[in-house]
Amino acid sequence: MTWLAETRSSYDTIAADYADETRDLLDRLIHVRAGVVLFADLVRAIGGGPVADVGCGPGHTTALLRELGADAFGIDLSPAMVEIACREHPGARFEVGSMTDLELADGSLAGVLAWWSLIHIPDEAVPGVLAQFHRVLRPGGVLAAGFHVGDDSEGESIQAYGYRRQPSRVAGWLREAGFTVEAQHLLNPDEPKPGAILFARRPSVLLR
């Protein structure tokens, strides 16, 4: 997949600068941080368990989840990002991997966090990624996905494209993948580039 190789190469190239720029991002973006806190609370409410921060970058969000008491580990496509994450957060587990083919056992996770990491996945590949998330979550497991809102894509400061999507479209994909959508948070709706967070769950029983 050419887009996977381009995304990996792009983030490898900017890894050090990206880590510096985002180190205090969750302290500055309070509403985004609140989404991470809520996700950790939802995982705790189902008894806890392993949580994957998929597309973890330099590991700052993974580290926050661990501070909140979650048994969190990070997965990222970029080896350079994983190297930085391991160096800056030595107490946490990080590994190189792709959300298109997670090397995790079925039903092994209590939670999956996709924090602005689906934005580089083309539309045609999103259903497969969400199917991976559904597969690795145990029944009752929690998914939180953050993304840019819009109807287009744009080149970012890296070469990889960033896709903007309407929450209703992402919610539709989640339902098709077998999730129940529980909440939607719209961020900065009056700004030129709003964001959204969707909270969903793999049902505990088969829906008919």
N, C-alpha and C positions, 0 to 999 in steps of 0.2 A: 504494500500500500504506500504510494508515493507520499500521501499526506502525513502518514505516520512518521516516515523518515524525515520529512521536512520539519515537522513539529519537534522531533527529537533533536535534530541538528540546531534548530533555532534556539531552543532552550539551553542546550549545551553551550552555545555561543554567549548567551547573556546571563548565565547562571549566577556569577558573582555579583554583578550589578543588580540583578533582580532580587537576590537575597537581601542586599543592603536596602533597596527601595521598599521592600515589603516587611522589613523586620518589625516595625511598629504599626503596621497597617491596621491590625485588629484593635489597637488602642485608639486609633484615629477614627475608624469606622465603627461607631458604637452599635449601630443597628445590625451590622454584619456580625459583630462579635456576639450580640444577643442571640443570633441564629445558631451559632456554635454552642452557646450555653444551653439553649433549648434542646438542641440535638442531644447533648450529653445527658440532660435531664430525662429525655424520652428513652434513651438507652438504659439509664439507671432504673427507670420505672418498670422495665421488663426483666429486671434481674441482672443487668450487665452482661458482659461477655466481650469477645474481641470486636474491635471496630477498625475498619480500614478507611484511611484518608486517601482516596484514590485520585491521583494527580496532585500529590502533596507538595510538589516543588521543594523549597528549601526546608520544609518541615515546621514552619512556625505555627500553623494551625494544628498539626499533630501534637506539638508540644503543649498548646493550650488545652486540647482535649485531655491530655494526660494530667495536666494541672487540675482539671475539673473532675478527675477521678476515673476517666474512661481508660480502658485497656486498649489504647490506640496504637496503631502502627501505620507507616506511610508507604505508598507505592507510587512510583513516578516513572514515566517513560524515559526521562533524561538521566543518564548516568552521572553527569556533572551535578545536577540538582541533588541526587541521592548522596553523592559524596559530600556536598556541603551540609545536607541535613544530618548525616552521620557525625560530621565534625562538630556542628553547632549544638546538636542535641544527642550527646553520647549515650544517654540513658534509654533512648527509644530505638525501636527497630524500623529500619527503612530498607526497601528493596526495589530493584529495577523491574518494571513490569508494565504491561499494557492493559488498559481497561477493556480492550477488545477481546482479550483472552486471559482472564485472571487465573493464575495458578493457585487457586484456593479450592478447598473441598466444598462440596454442596452443603448448604445449610450450616456453614461453619462460623458465620458472623452474626453478631447482634445488631450491627449498624454499618452502614456505608455512607461516607460523606464525600460528595462530589462538588467541591467548592470552586466554582468557576473553572472547572476542568472539562466539562462537556462542551465548552465553547469552541474547541478546536475539532470537534467531531462532525463530519459532514452529515447532512440529514439522513442519507441512506444508511449510514452506519449506526445511528443513534438507537434504533430498536434492538440491534444486536448487543450493544453495550448495556442497555437496560435489562436485557435478558440475562446477561452475566451478573448484574447486580442482584437480580431476583434469585438466580441460582445459588449464589453464595450466602444469601441471607437465610437465617432460620425462620420458620413461621413466626410471625409477630415482629420480625426484625424491622428496623427503621432505616429509611433512606432520606437524606436531605441533599438537595441539589440547588446550588446557586448559579445564576447565569445572567448575562446581559439581556435586556429586553429590547426588542425591535423586530424589524422585518427584513433585515439585510445582513450582509457580512462586510467586513472591512479588514484591510491590512493594518496590523498593529505595529508597535515598535519592534516586534520581531517579524520574521518572514511568514510565519504561520498565520492562517486566516482565523479571525474570531467571528463566530456566528452569533447573531442576535436573534432571539426567538420570543414569541408571545407565550406567556404562561399557559394559556389554554392549549396551545399546541404541545408543549412539553407534558402537560397533564394528560393529554390524550395518549401520547406515547407511553406514559407510565401505566395508564389503565390497560392499554393493549398488552403490556408486558406482564400484567397480572397484579399490579399494585393497587392499593386503595389510597387515593389522595386525601390527606387529612387537613392540610392548611396551606395557605399561600400568603407570603409576605411580599408586598411591593415596596421597593426601596427607591427613594428619591424620584417619585413620579413627576415632579415638576422640573427635573433636570434634563438636559439633552440626552444623557445616557443612563436611563433608569436600570435598576436590577430587580431580580426577584429570587425568592427562595421558596421551593416547594418541599413540603414534608409529606412523605408517603410511607406506606407500610406493606410488607408482604403479609397477606391475611393469614391468620392462624388456622383457618379452615378453608377448604376449597369453595370458591364462589360459584354458584350455579345460575 
